[in-house]
């Protein structure tokens, strides 16, 4: 199974550091894409160059594709898609500890957006969640763990 979330990033190094340090993911592909046929398929300018990096963890699901434009602008859309508008979550991950994930996120330069106790939902009783903004990306991810 291949489930990938693609994120356009402004700083691939910062975003990669977050996924490696907080979620233990590893780089599985690191390429600069720029063939005209690839760009047409991905709706990019025909002469675009895009640094693309795929990261994956220990599970077959939850791969991340980070894409940093090298020679073309991409409009910033995160603020328009962020609460109170409609909210934007790139992906969710189960972590061992919210406190540990929060500390690792801070070390990686992420900012906390929201910390939730999910106990008010019967099927999620005993779980905590932390929504963080990935540095260099603008994407938010939801980290979920048993109550510390």
BADREN-839005 format. One record per residue (C-alpha): z, y, x. Coordinates in steps of 0.02 Angstrom, whole numbers, plus 50000, padded with zeros to 5 digits. Layout:
N
ZYX/...
This chain:
148
500005000050000/499605017550059/500555031949981/500345048150075/500875065850041/499765078550127/500525095250176/499635110350247/500795117450379/500885133550479/501795125150625/501455106650647/502725104950788/504165111450681/503675100750533/503465085150641/505185087850719/505985087950545/505185071550491/505615063250657/507405069450673/507955069150491/506985054150424/506655044050582/504775044150557/503545040950698/501825048050732/500475035050692/498945046350703/498675062850793/496895069650785/495915085650764/494695083550621/493115093850616/491555084150568/490525093450437/490495078150322/492395076450334/492605094850296/491465093950144/492435078750080/494095087950102/493425104450030/493675113650194/492475126050275/491025116450352/491505121950529/493395119550505/494495111450636/496135104350571/497515096550677/498055081550573/499565070650605/500155055650503/501975050350514/502765034750440/504505027350430/505135009650409/504475007850232/502645005350182/502805019750060/503185037750104/501905042150236/501655060550276/500045069150328/500335085950411/498795096950424/498745112950526/497155123550510/496505128650681/495125140950639/495225145350454/496505153550340/497415144550200/498225155250064/500115153650049/500475145549881/502265139349902/503125154849832/502075154049673/502515135649650/504365137649687/505735138749556/505945147649441/504065145049418/503765126349417/504655120449574/503845110949715/504425094749792/503275086849920/504195070349917/505895062049900/506785050750024/508345039850019/509505043550165/511145035350216/512205051150204/511905068250129/513105076150255/512215068150403/510505072650331/511095090550301/511685092150481/510085084350551/509055095750439/509955111150504/509685105450685/507835103250647/507755120950575/507645116450391/508465127450262/509465120750116/508765125349948/509915115949831/511315102949839/511575092449683/512825079749620/511765068149514/513285060549428/512875068949263/511405056949243/512085039449203/510725030049297/511035040849452/512935040949447/513705041249620/512205049449703/512035066149789/510415075249822/509935088849942/508325098749927/507785106450092/506315116950147/505375108650291/505185120750437/503415125950478/502825118850313/503515127550161/503625110650074/505265105349998/505885087450008/507275079349908/508515068850006/509575056849901/511105046749957/512685038849890/514135051249876/514905053850050/
